């Protein structure tokens, strides 16, 4: 049985607000280590920060695009979902990882900022990045490109599951992104992931302090159980 299904008692629960407050204090590296310990895939592969230093943590609002039907004539707008996104959400866009056309730009960023949307993660491309960087809006995407999605792609769905690489994102999952990339945390795993990630950061802090004090790195890692940092530094050595 994997670590992610070995509990005999239900995990503790917290409100979304408390979970988000704690997630915002963690980085994706520690959260990734915590997810590794639970054997739960979490990395949204290939997605990179387009606004250096920007971070985001929020509840996923999923959006899926598809190529337009060439048999349908006339102007085809890419999508008009933005006014349905709740404040504080992270928009997760699946455009199949396309680097041929964009599904995000300056206009959507302007509306997102006005609506207090937390940020956007795109399995695909964005444009107008200079404007977006000027506003320090948290944008993460596979690529940057200049070609519009108008008359190329259209909205397929909102609120449905999206698959980015091997990782499924469901509406309501937690999404965290920073300069290291983007990850998703299933809603039912979030409290255990947060707790383990906090232990990872504490363990690494103690290892660093011990090393700064003159202890050999290998000994510091052994002493503070770097092999299982999510268990916390107080776990007895085996």
N, C-alpha and C positions, 0 to 999 in steps of 0.2 A: 504494500500500500504506500502511495507517495505521501510526502510530508504534508501536501495540501489537503489530504483527506483523512488524516490520522487522528483527528480530534474526537474525543468521546463526549465532550460537552460543547454546546453552541458557543461561538465566539462572542465576545462582548460587542455591543453596538454603541455607536456615537451618532450624533446628529451630523448632517452634511456640513453644517457651519463649523463644528469642531474639527471634523476630519479635514476640511479645507484649510483651516488655520494651521493645523499641524503639518499638512502637506507643503504649505508655502514656506515652512522653515526647513525643509529637506531638499536635497538635490536629487537629480535623477540617478546618479551613480549609486547612492545609498539605497534608493528605492529599488533599483535594478538588482542589487545584491539581495535585498529582502525577497524580491520575487523569485530570484534564483533558488533561494533556500526553500521556497514552497513549490518549486518546479512548475511555476505558472509563467508561460511566455508573456512578455509585456512590451517589448521594444517595437516601436513603429519604424521599421527599417528604412533607411535612406532619407529620412526627414531631418532637415537641418535648420538651425536658427538662421533667420534672415535679418534679424535685428539684434546685433551683438549686445549681450548683457540683459536682454529682456527675458523674463520668466513668466510662467503662467501655471495656475492650477485651477481646475474647474470641472463642472459636470458636462459631459459630452452631449452636444447637439449634432446629430449625424446628418450628413447631406451626401447624396449620391448623384453623380452625373452619368450621362450616356451620350454617345454620338447622335447627332440629329438624324432623322429619317430623310434621306435625300429626295424622296418622292414628294415631300411636303414643301411647298414653295412659300416665299415671303420671308420677311424678317423674323429671325429666331433669336430672341433674347436668351442669354444663358440661364438666368434664374432670378426669381424675386422672393426668396424665402426669408431675407434678412430681418424683416419686421416681425417675424414669428419667433425669433430667437430670444429667450429670456435673458435678462441682465445676469452677468456673472458666469454665463455658460462659455464653454470652449467649443467653437465650431470645428467639427472634424469633417473635412471634405474628401470624398473619394472620387478622383477623376482618373482612376486606373494608373496612377503614377505618370501621367502624360507629361511629356516635355514639348509637346507640339502646340498646345494652346493653354491659356490661363483661365482660372476660375476665381481669381481674387485680384483686387487692385485698389486704387486710391479711393474710388467712390464707395465701395463696400466698407473700406476701413473707416471712412468718415461717418457712415451710418452706424457701424459697430461701436465706435467711440461714443457717439451721442447716446446710444442705447446701453452703454456700460457693459458691453460684451467683453469677456475677459481676454480672449485671444482666438487665434485661428491656426489650425493644423491641417495641412493640405497634402494628400497623396497625389501630387501633381504640381503644377506650376502657378506662380504668382507674378504680378508685374507692379509697376509704380513703386518699386522698393525704396527709392530715395525719399519720396513723400511719406511712405510708411515709417521709415527710420526717423524722419524728422519728428513724427508724432510718438515715437517709441512704442508703437503698437506691437504687442507680441505676435509675431508671424513666424511660422515654421512650415517649410515646404520641401518637396523633393528637389525643386529647381526654381530658377528665375528665368522668365522668358518675356517677350513683348507682345506676342500674338494673342488677340482677344479670343475668348470662347464664344462670342456671338457668332451665330450661324455655323457653329462647329459642334457644340455640345449643348445639351439641355438638361434640365432637372429631371431626374428619374424618381427620387424619393427623398423624404426627410423622415427622421426618426426610425429608420430601419438599420439593421446591422450592416457594418461595413467591414471588409477584410483588407488589411494592409499588410502585405507579405503573408506571414503565417498567423498573424494576430487579429483576432476579431474584436471590434469595438462596438459596444451596444450603447444606445442612448441611455444616459443615466450612469454610465461608468465614470470613473475619475480619470482625468487626463492631466499629466504634468509634463512640462517641457522647459528646457533651459539650453544653455550653450552646448550641452552634451547631446541633445536630441530630445525625442519625445517618447513617452511611455503611457500605457493605459493600465489602470488598476480596476479589475472587476469590483462592482459595488460590494459584493458579499465578502471580499477579501480585504477591504481597505483598512480596518482597524488592526488586523494582524500584520499587514504590510507596514503600516505606519510604525507600530511598536517595534518591529524588527529593524526597520531602517533607522529609527532613533538609537537603537542599541549599536548598530553598525557605526554610526557617526561617533558615539561615545567611545567605542572600542578603538577606533582609529585615532581619536583625539588623545587617548591615554598612551597609545603606542608612540605617537609623535612626541608627546611630553617626555616619555621615558627615553626615547632616542636623543632628544635635545639635552637630557641630563647626563648623557654619556653611556647609556646602556646600548649594547650591540642591537642592531635592528632585528636580527634573527631571534635573539633572546627576548626582546620586547614583544615580538609577534607571538612567540611561544607562551610567554607569561600571560598575555591578554587574549589568548585564544583567537588568533587571526584566522585560524582554519574554520571557525564558526562564529564570526563577529556578531551575527544577529542574535546569539544567545546572551550577549552582554559580557562585559569584562569580569563580572563577579562569579561566573560559572566556574566550578572547580576544574582544575587541570586533570586530564585523564592520565 
